Amino acid sequence: MTQTPALSVLIPAKNEAENLPTLLAEIRQALAAESFEVIVVDDGSTDHTGELLQQLKRGGYHQLRILRHARSLGQSTSIHHAAKAARAPWLATLDGDGQNDPVDIPAMLGLVRAADAPASLKLIAGHRVNRRDSPSKRWASRFANRLRSSLLRDRTPDTGCGLKLIEREAFLSLPYFDHMHRFIPALIQRHGGQIRIQPVNHRPRSAGVSNYGNLDRALVGILDLIGVWWLIRRTRLDAEPVELES
């Protein structure tokens, strides 16, 4: 791949060998008209995720790049490492479980490429309008979204959606910390960037099990929420200096 791609698709994956072949085929079909690369981060998988990815690459999936963590470092770290390795100016993030639908990516690209799109538009955040999760997971997500929105005022109905389109430069300017992927909209706005919300499809998990439980999310989420709230209150990055002419 010598041409710089227009889009880098970033996929954190832990033990998703059963879901990745279908997801990667769907990405290829959805982005057939685009110049793109796909970076899958094998996040310390204990199944045959790594071997499967190498087989797909040897089999002709030339857009595929593979990163591997020797041990699991989590979703945020996986996305951060993939973003640093990415070559495109825009990043699309997808969960490795196949619940996000790649067919939504072209419409998100259309929003940032529109003639009237402001230069300050840095993020298109997916909104899963028809969640295909268990009732307990949907309830926990609604509670977390309401709590986060009341404190951070990020005007994002579904910050937990794994499908996002974000400018690479803007993403890499954000402070990195574990679990920061849940606060990307608030952090983008903290830096003066604009966001758009895009309704997206959501599908049931077809294989495997979730790597995160509701209690796990709640315990780390509260502490992170307080930290991000403090960070936003202490920022002065929402305005730029004006250079004066002599």
C-alpha positions, 0 to 999 in steps of 0.5 A, a space after each residue: 500500500 503506497 497510496 495514503 488512504 483517506 480513511 483508517 478503520 480501527 478495530 480493538 478485538 479481544 477473542 473475536 475470531 468468530 466475528 472478525 471474518 464477517 465484519 472485515 468482509 462487510 468493511 471491504 464491501 461498504 468501503 469499496 469506493 474508498 481508499 482505506 486501511 483497516 487496523 485490527 488490534 489483537 488485544 491479548 486474545 487467548 483464542 485464534 484471533 491473531 492466526 485468523 488475521 494473519 490468514 486473512 492478510 495472506 489471503 489477499 486482504 491487502 488493506 489489513 494491518 495487524 497490531 498485537 498486545 501481548 496482554 490485554 490493555 483495554 479498548 482505549 489503549 487499543 484505539 490509541 495505539 491504532 490511531 498512532 499507527 494510522 496513515 489516514 486523516 480520518 479514523 473510523 472506530 468499530 467494535 470487534 464484536 460485529 454489532 456496529 454496521 460498517 454500512 453506516 460509515 459512508 454516510 458519516 464520511 459524507 457529513 465531514 465532506 459536505 460543502 457546508 461542513 465547518 472546519 471545526 467539525 471533528 467528530 461524527 458520533 454514532 447513536 444506536 437508535 435501536 439497541 440490540 443488547 440485553 435489558 440490563 445492559 440497555 438500562 445501565 447505558 441509559 443511566 450512565 448516559 444521563 449521569 454523564 450528560 448532566 455533568 459534562 453537558 456533551 449533548 451526546 445521547 449515546 457516547 458508548 457507541 463504538 462507531 465514530 468518525 473522528 479526525 486523527 489529528 484531533 483525536 491524538 491531541 486529546 489526553 490519553 487515559 484508560 477508558 477515555 473512549 467513552 468521553 471522546 465527544 466531551 473531550 473534543 468539545 473541550 478542545 473547541 471541536 464540533 460534533 455531529 450525531 448520526 443515527 446508526 444500525 446496531 446488531 445483536 452479537 452473533 458469537 462470543 461473549 462481551 469482555 465487559 460487565 455492567 458492574 465493571 463499567 459502573 465502577 470505573 465509569 464513576 471515577 473517570 466521569 469525575 476526572 473528566 468533569 474536573 478536566 473540562 472545568 479547568 480547561 482554557 482551550 476553547 479559544 485561540 489567540 489572535 496574531 496581531 500585525 505590526 
